[in-house]
Amino acid sequence: MKYDKEIWSWSIYDWANSAFSTTVMAGFFPIFFEKYWSNPDDVIQSTYMLGMGNAAGSIIIAALAPFLGAIADRGSAKKKFLFIFVLMGILSTGALWMVAQGQWDMAMFLYIIATVGFMGSNIFYDSLLPSISTNKTVDSVSSLGYALGYIGGGLLFLVNVLMYQNPDWFGIADQPTAIKLSFLSVAIWWGIFTIPIFLFVQEPKNPNATPLGKAVFQGWGQLKITLSHIRSLKVTGLFLMAYWLYIDGVDTIIKMAVKMGSTLGFGTTTLIAALLMVQFIAFPAALAYNWFASKIGTKKAVQIAIGGYAAGTILGTFMTSELHFFGLAALIGIFQGGIQALSRSLFARLIPKGKEAEFYGFYNMLGKFAAVIGPVLMGWVTLVTENARFGIFSITILFIAGSYLLSKVDMEKGEKMAKEFSHI
């Protein structure tokens, strides 16, 4: 399919901000926080602080997401809010370069602000998808964004890993300096590749738009209206419930796999190699999975991806060697881009026109609250059975329940209801 400049400009933002999720969130910040900014001899304390920091960022954006989405729709301000959150993320990520050794509190503060910027920008990025695509193209456009995100984030992360492992190749003094420069490179990368979305993507104007200040004042009232909209659009609400369950399982298995690998004694090199493997497999897989979805239907393709993740959970349950770990990474890479991109495009079909940011606010809120049920379920089963592997296996319940609810989602009926609702 041939894409126009607007679609490429929208999609390249995934290339831009995925550098943060890969190099900072998944890659270097957790390691550097433990070894450099906090006390390296107190792993429990640093793990606790990192967990609290991640939770704080997620809770902040989850609480604000629907409210901000409602404001953006009323004020035709999707790109304005996108700019605010992008700027927040870029400046705080770049500022990590200046944080000295031992300053864990400043590092954590900047990380939380950067995480809020990253997650907040995705609300308004996602909400522009329906305006640049049609029902026929939304799957391929969403998949293109995720594919570019995987390859872009993976390429910069590969360079950053080489900087860390071989600082002398780049004329860098030592490994700590290399990691700090990696954070700075993410900020620059994020900033440069965000420019096209502001220059070339047009935000549709709301004919009933209110001034931004007034929209903020009316935001909480609009939030109540959004909840009533979701209750009225029963198919959309059912999809959101299904999404919450299976994406909870997706997030949990990703985190479980790395934790299990670390528990089994796999070294940092193995863990980084597996993370890079996921990125570079997910790039072609996201595009190939879109082609696959065009042949069998988007909803069926998502259900197959859910099944793939269930298989990954079973593999993780019995994982004993590095070969198993890399097999799990490959499986995640194959299905991750597909399940994320196609879930986003499925939801786009169920949203009334003019309420994109409002509904994607709820969509992203559920995404941020994901991995809440999974860890609790895993911990409870582990406690009762006194076997961690049974705890891991219990995550398959989320995939089964999510797939079942998704099977009850009547997309044709949901699209019709969303279209009718747009005229109310």
Secondary structure, DSSP 8 states (H G I E B T S, - for coil): ----HHHHHHHHHHHHHHHIIIIIIIIIHHHHIIIIIS-TT-HHHHHHHHHHHHHHHHHHHHHHHHHHHHHHHHTT-HHHHHHHHHHHHHHHHHHGGG--TT-HHHHHHHHHHHHHHHHHHHHHHHHTHHHH--TTTHHHHHHHHHHHHHHHHHHHHHHHHHHHH-GGGGT-S-HHHHHHHHHHHHHHHHHHTTHHHHHH------TT---HHHHHHHHHHHHHHHHHHHHHSHHHHHHHHHHHHHHHHHHHHHHHHHHHHHHTT--HHHHHHHHHHHHHHHHHHHHHHHHHHHHH-HHHHHHHHHHHHHHHHHHHHT--SHHHHHHHHHHHHHHHHHHHHHHHHHHHTTS-TT-HHHHHHHHHHHHHH-SSHHHHHHHHHHHHHT-HHHHHHTTHHHHHHHHHHHHT--HHHHHHHHHHHHT-
